[in-house]
Amino acid sequence: MASNENKVALVTGASRGIGAAVAERLAKDGFTVVINYSGNAAPAEELAKKIEQAGGKALTAKADVSDAEAVRRMFDAAETAFGGVDVLVNNAGIMMLSSLAEADDANFDRQISVNLKGTFNTLREAAKRLRDGGRVVNFSTSVVGLKLETYGVYAATKAAVETLTAIMAKEMRGRGITVNAIAPGPVATDLFLNGKSDELVARMAKMNPLERLGTPEDIASAVAFLAGPDGGWINGQTLRANGGVI
Ligand SMILES: NC(=O)c1ccc[n+]([C@@H]2O[C@H](COP(=O)([O-])OP(=O)(O)OC[C@H]3O[C@@H](n4cnc5c(N)ncnc54)[C@H](OP(=O)(O)O)[C@@H]3O)[C@@H](O)[C@H]2O)c1
């Protein structure tokens, strides 16, 4: 893409955490942004207001990504408001840690339905509807490489996302659309911090040689590279953004 002006980026799970930082950064880079969320309308609306006040353009869109019909309606709404979608950032995700012995069916089904089926639902729409020259950035995790205990089901959903990424990149042949994944290491958000002791968080922060947790802005910078003009020659790859932990 030559420039981000007049381009539309749809960011799933953008009400808080990494997704909110990605939406804000892409808006700063000139994209019109669609801020998707599933439950928390207030922070999504607040973010849209903040972007508009800074001179950007934003729309909020409620949709549970695991619901194929809701995802279709979200793309419809984006097209109605802005004429089309150029960039899809598949950030929405959940993490439920458990050993395989302790994981129940609900734990397995929920993570599959949001992380894998949710990504599939948006990719299917994007494959048919993204404008030529567009970009897809999926979200994996560095745990696919680290293979830590209790992350089994979560990491398996994200390994599947990496596979979808590489195959979709090939299926977009001839349309100038790149498809990549970003695989963060630990980032200070609700998803990572909830349920962990301060001591465990401090230990995990020191695992990488830069000896700190990632910030949502660290990840947003890497997404902005893949979604913007400088990332145009990167295709079908998974970029581990993690301070060097693996
Ligand atoms: N944080 C980390 O350490 C880390 C590391 C590696 C990878 N990741 C990946 O990075 C992505 C973002 O994580 P995060 O840490 O920013 O998580 P987070 O702070 O928990 O935020 C999750 C976001 O996803 C949305 N969401 C959840 N379920 C959804 C659904 N079914 N449909 C639509 N939106 C949904 C939430 O919306 P509501 O507010 O409406 O619920 C929220 O905006 C995830 O894919 C995660 O797996 C995170």
The ligand as an SDF file (V2000), in Angstrom:
LIG
                    3D

 48 52  0  0  0  0  0  0  0  0999 V2000
   -1.1020  -10.2390   26.5550 N   0  0  0  0  0  0  0  0  0  0  0  0
   -0.2000  -11.1610   26.2070 C   0  0  0  0  0  0  0  0  0  0  0  0
    0.7440  -11.4570   26.9510 O   0  0  0  0  0  0  0  0  0  0  0  0
   -0.2980  -11.8530   24.8730 C   0  0  0  0  0  0  0  0  0  0  0  0
    0.7650  -12.6570   24.4620 C   0  0  0  0  0  0  0  0  0  0  0  0
    0.6860  -13.3170   23.2470 C   0  0  0  0  0  0  0  0  0  0  0  0
   -0.4400  -13.1850   22.4600 C   0  0  0  0  0  0  0  0  0  0  0  0
   -1.4760  -12.4030   22.8780 N   0  0  0  0  0  0  0  0  0  0  0  0
   -2.6530  -12.2900   22.0040 C   0  0  0  0  0  0  0  0  0  0  0  0
   -2.9070  -10.9280   21.7680 O   0  0  0  0  0  0  0  0  0  0  0  0
   -4.3070  -10.7250   21.5440 C   0  0  0  0  0  0  0  0  0  0  0  0
   -4.8160   -9.6010   22.4350 C   0  0  0  0  0  0  0  0  0  0  0  0
   -4.6170   -9.9600   23.7840 O   0  0  0  0  0  0  0  0  0  0  0  0
   -4.7310   -8.9410   25.0050 P   0  0  0  0  0  0  0  0  0  0  0  0
   -3.6550   -9.3300   25.9290 O   0  0  0  0  0  0  0  0  0  0  0  0
   -4.8240   -7.5480   24.5250 O   0  0  0  0  0  0  0  0  0  0  0  0
   -6.1340   -9.4190   25.6330 O   0  0  0  0  0  0  0  0  0  0  0  0
   -7.1950   -8.6280   26.5630 P   0  0  0  0  0  0  0  0  0  0  0  0
   -6.5060   -7.5270   27.2760 O   0  0  0  0  0  0  0  0  0  0  0  0
   -7.8810   -9.6870   27.3430 O   0  0  0  0  0  0  0  0  0  0  0  0
   -8.2120   -7.9910   25.5020 O   0  0  0  0  0  0  0  0  0  0  0  0
   -8.9480   -8.8510   24.6860 C   0  0  0  0  0  0  0  0  0  0  0  0
   -9.7630   -8.0930   23.6920 C   0  0  0  0  0  0  0  0  0  0  0  0
  -10.4390   -9.0560   22.8640 O   0  0  0  0  0  0  0  0  0  0  0  0
  -11.8180   -8.8310   22.9110 C   0  0  0  0  0  0  0  0  0  0  0  0
  -12.5370  -10.0900   22.7990 N   0  0  0  0  0  0  0  0  0  0  0  0
  -12.5060  -11.1660   23.6220 C   0  0  0  0  0  0  0  0  0  0  0  0
  -13.3260  -12.1330   23.1540 N   0  0  0  0  0  0  0  0  0  0  0  0
  -13.8850  -11.6470   22.0160 C   0  0  0  0  0  0  0  0  0  0  0  0
  -14.8150  -12.1430   21.0950 C   0  0  0  0  0  0  0  0  0  0  0  0
  -15.3540  -13.3740   21.2320 N   0  0  0  0  0  0  0  0  0  0  0  0
  -15.1870  -11.3630   20.0510 N   0  0  0  0  0  0  0  0  0  0  0  0
  -14.6760  -10.1200   19.8820 C   0  0  0  0  0  0  0  0  0  0  0  0
  -13.7810   -9.5870   20.7440 N   0  0  0  0  0  0  0  0  0  0  0  0
  -13.3980  -10.3350   21.7980 C   0  0  0  0  0  0  0  0  0  0  0  0
  -12.0800   -8.1120   24.2130 C   0  0  0  0  0  0  0  0  0  0  0  0
  -13.3050   -7.3720   24.0660 O   0  0  0  0  0  0  0  0  0  0  0  0
  -14.2930   -7.0850   25.3110 P   0  0  0  0  0  0  0  0  0  0  0  0
  -13.6160   -6.0170   26.1070 O   0  0  0  0  0  0  0  0  0  0  0  0
  -15.5480   -6.6110   24.6740 O   0  0  0  0  0  0  0  0  0  0  0  0
  -14.4230   -8.3720   26.0420 O   0  0  0  0  0  0  0  0  0  0  0  0
  -10.8350   -7.2280   24.3120 C   0  0  0  0  0  0  0  0  0  0  0  0
  -10.9830   -6.0660   23.5410 O   0  0  0  0  0  0  0  0  0  0  0  0
   -4.9690  -12.0850   21.8050 C   0  0  0  0  0  0  0  0  0  0  0  0
   -5.2000  -12.7550   20.5910 O   0  0  0  0  0  0  0  0  0  0  0  0
   -3.9230  -12.8360   22.6200 C   0  0  0  0  0  0  0  0  0  0  0  0
   -4.0450  -14.2300   22.4820 O   0  0  0  0  0  0  0  0  0  0  0  0
   -1.4350  -11.7340   24.0660 C   0  0  0  0  0  0  0  0  0  0  0  0
  1  2  1  0
  2  3  2  0
  2  4  1  0
  4  5  1  0
  4 48  2  0
  5  6  2  0
  6  7  1  0
  7  8  2  0
  8  9  1  0
  8 48  1  0
  9 10  1  0
  9 46  1  0
 10 11  1  0
 11 12  1  0
 11 44  1  0
 12 13  1  0
 13 14  1  0
 14 15  2  0
 14 16  1  0
 14 17  1  0
 17 18  1  0
 18 19  2  0
 18 20  1  0
 18 21  1  0
 21 22  1  0
 22 23  1  0
 23 24  1  0
 23 42  1  0
 24 25  1  0
 25 26  1  0
 25 36  1  0
 26 27  1  0
 26 35  1  0
 27 28  2  0
 28 29  1  0
 29 30  1  0
 29 35  2  0
 30 31  1  0
 30 32  2  0
 32 33  1  0
 33 34  2  0
 34 35  1  0
 36 37  1  0
 36 42  1  0
 37 38  1  0
 38 39  2  0
 38 40  1  0
 38 41  1  0
 42 43  1  0
 44 45  1  0
 44 46  1  0
 46 47  1  0
M  CHG  2   8   1  16  -1
M  END
$$$$
